[in-house]
Amino acid sequence: MTTPRDLLIVAMDTDAGRSPERGDLALALAGGELIDLLSAQAVTLDGDRLVPSPPPAVTDHLLETAASTVAAEAPYESVGDWLWRRGRGLTETYLAAFEAEGLLTRQRRHRWMPFSAGQTAPADSPARRSAVDRHSSREPVLTALAAAVGLDDEPGQDAPDVEDDAVATVLAAVHDALRELDAERQRRAVEEAAADNIRRGE
């Protein structure tokens, strides 16, 4: 399994009240992809710029797709710009892959699920157990990404240290993107509230 796959399983396993926004999750999934690509030496960082290192040594088809989207020539793309571009619709992309691979199951009892109107959840599988074990053991990368989107089961604990500078750069870019997305949501909420007041003549 990959980091983004593990993150999606953790997100789907969490209580509905703490489920992240799809946009937030998509950015974190893209961050997980990039960290896995760095680990596989499919990309390297030159400052905050992504430099491809062909051929990509990855076997997951979603990671292969992610690697193929990295700009092949200078000027290379920044980590932040790539996260925004790759993150568009990425939650839906992973959910579709899970469904195609038989990694989702339908819930019998009716409860609201943020990922599908059909009450889907991760199927009991080695992939799910591996993701849960990785999260419960507080593996640094998965813990950091889960915490970034509000999935940390133990918010009082300090996040494990991430010693790799490139990984830390990606995690920082994910946090920056999430803050930017939250600011955009707040701006839109203010504008919509102002428009509602105008319509009501207030």
DOKERO-752564 format. One record per residue: x, y, z of N, C-alpha, C in turn; residue in one letter. Coordinates in steps of 0.1 Angstrom, whole numbers, plus 5000, padded with zeros to 4 digits. Layout:
<sites>
XYZXYZXYZA...
</sites>
This chain:
<sites>
500849885000500050005000500950135000M500350234996501050364995500550455006T501250565008500850665018499450725015T499150775003497850825000496750725002P496950594998495950495000495750475015R496750465023496650455038495850575044D496150695039495550815044494050805041L493650765029492250755026491550655035L492150545037491550445046491350505060I492350565065492250625078491050735078V491050815068489950915067488550855067A488450745060487150675059486750595071M487750565079487550485091487150575103D487450705101487250795113485750825115T485450885126484050925129483651035119D482351025115481851125105482051265110A481951295123482051425128483451485126G484451405124485851455122486351425107R485451395098485851365085486351495078S487451485071487951615065487151655052P487251775049486651825036487351755025E486651725014487251655003488451734997R488351864996489451944991490651935000G490451935013491651925022492251785020D491451685020491951555018492651535005L492151594995492851584981494251644982A494451754988495751814989496651724998L496151665008496951575016497351445009A496351395001496651274992497751304982L497751424976498751464967500051474974A500051524987501351534994501851394997G500951295000501351165003501951094990G501351124979501951074966503351124964E503551254966504851314964505851264974L505551234986506451174996506851034991I505850964986506150824982507050834969D506850924960507750944949509150984952L509251064962510651094968511250974973L510550894981511050774986511550674976S510750664965511050574954512150634944A512550764947513550834939513050854925Q511750864924511150904911511151054909A511351134920511551274919512551314930V513151424928514051484938513651634939T514151704949513851844951515051924949L514952034942515952134940515352254946D515652274959514952374967513552334969G512552414964511152364964510652324951D511552294941511152254928511352104926R510352054919510251904916511051874904L512051784905512851744894512651594892V512151554880511951404878513251334877P513251204881514351124881513950994874S513950994860513450874853514450764854P513950634853512550604852511950594866P510650624868510150614881510050474886P510550444897510550314903509350294912A508150294906506950274914506150174907V505350094914504449994909502950024910T502650114919501250154920500850244908D499650214902499250284890498950424893H498450454905498150594908499350674910L500350614916501650684918502350704904L502250604895502750614882502150734875E500850754876500150874870500650994877T500850994890501351114897502751154891A503551054890504951074885504951134871A503951084863503951134849503551284848S502951334859502451474858503551574862T504651524867505751614871506451674858V506651804858507151864846508551804843A508751774831509951704827511151794824A510851924822511952014818511852144827E513052204828513052334835512252444827A511652544833511652564848510752464854P511252394864510452294871509352354880Y508352274883507252324891507552324906E507052424913507152414928506352314934S506652264946505852164953504452214955V504352344959502952394962502152394949G502652444938501952444926501452304921D502452214923502052074919500952014928W501052044941499951994950498652044945L498552174942497252224938496752164925W497652144915497252084902496951944903R497751864910497551724912496351694921R496051784930495051754940493651774935G493451834923492051854918491351724916R490351694923489551574921490251454926G491351464933492151344937491451254946L490551304955489851224965488951124957T488251184947487351104938488150994930E489351034926490150944918490550824926T490850844939491250734948490050654952Y488950714954487750644957487250554946L487450604933487050524922488050404920A489350424923490250314923489950214933A489650254945489250164956488050074952F487050144946485850064942486149964932E486950004922487349914911488149794916A488949814927489749714932489149634943E487849664946487049584956487449614970G487949734972488449774986487349854993L486149864988485049934995483949834997L483249855008482049775011480949865015T479649815013478449885017478149865032R477749975038477349955052475949925053Q475549825062474149795063473349895071R473949945082473250045090473450175084R472450255085472350385078473050495087H474050545082474750665088475350745077R475450875081476050965071477450935069W477950925056479350905053479651015043M480851085045481151195037481651165023P481951035021482551005008481650954998F480450915001479550854991478150854997S477150874988475750864993475350724996A476150624992475850484993476450425006G476850505016477350455028478450355026Q479550395019480650305017481650315028T482450215030483550215039484650115034A485850135040486850035035486549895039P486749805029486449665032487549605041A487149505049488149435058489149365049D490349415049491349355039492749375045S493749315040495049335045495449485043P494949545032495349685030494749775041A493549745046492949825056493649795069R493949675072494649645085496049705085R496749705074498049765073497949915075S496949985069496850125071496550165086A495650085092495350105106496550085115V497249985112498549955120499550075119D499650115106500650225104500150355111R498850385111498350495118498450485133H498150365138498150355153499550345158S500450305150501850305155502550445153S501750545148502150685147503450695138R503350625127504450645117504450795113E505650855113505651005112504951065100P505151005088504551075076503051065076V502550945079501050925079500451005090L501151005102500651085113500551235110T501551285103501651425100500551465090A500351375080499251405070497851395076L497651295085496351275091496051395101A497151435108496951555117496551675109A497251695097497051815089495551835085A494851725083493451725079492451695091V493051695103492151685115491851545119G492651445115492351305118493151245129L493951335136494751285146493951235158D494051105162493251055172493751105186D494951155187495451195200496151335198E495251435196495851565193496751625204P496651575216497451625227498951585226G499151485218500551435216501251515206Q502551525208503451595198503551495186D503551555174503751475162505151425161A505351295157506651245155507551325146P508851335149509651415141509851355127D509951435117510251395103511651445100V512551355099513951385098514451425084E513751375074514151395060513751535055D514651615051514351755047513451765036D513551685026512651685014511251655019A511051555027509751525032509151635040V509951695048509551815056509051925047A509751945036509352055027508052025021T507751895018506451865012505351885023V505651835035504651855046504352005048L505352085048505152225050504352285038A504552245026503752285015502252245016A502052125021500652075023499952165033V500652195044500052285055499752425049H500652475041500452605035499252605025D499152495017498052485008496652475016A496752395027495452385035495052515041L496052595046495752725051495152815040R495752815028495252895017493752855014E493552725014492152675010491152715021L491552715034490652755044490452905043D491452985040491253125039490253155027A490353085016489453095005488053065009E487852955017486552925021485953035030R486753085039486253195048485853315040Q486753355029486453465021485153445014R484953325008483653305001482453305011R482653255023481553265032481153405036A482153495037481853635040481153695028V481653665016480953725004479553675003E479353545006477953495004477053555015E477553575027476753635038476353775034A477353845028477053985024476053995013A476153895004475153894993473753854998A473753765008472453735014471853855021D472653935028472154055034471554155024N472254165013471754265003470454214997I470354084995469054034990467954054999R468254045012467254065023466954215026R467754305020467654445022468154485035G469154415041469654445054470954535052E
</sites>
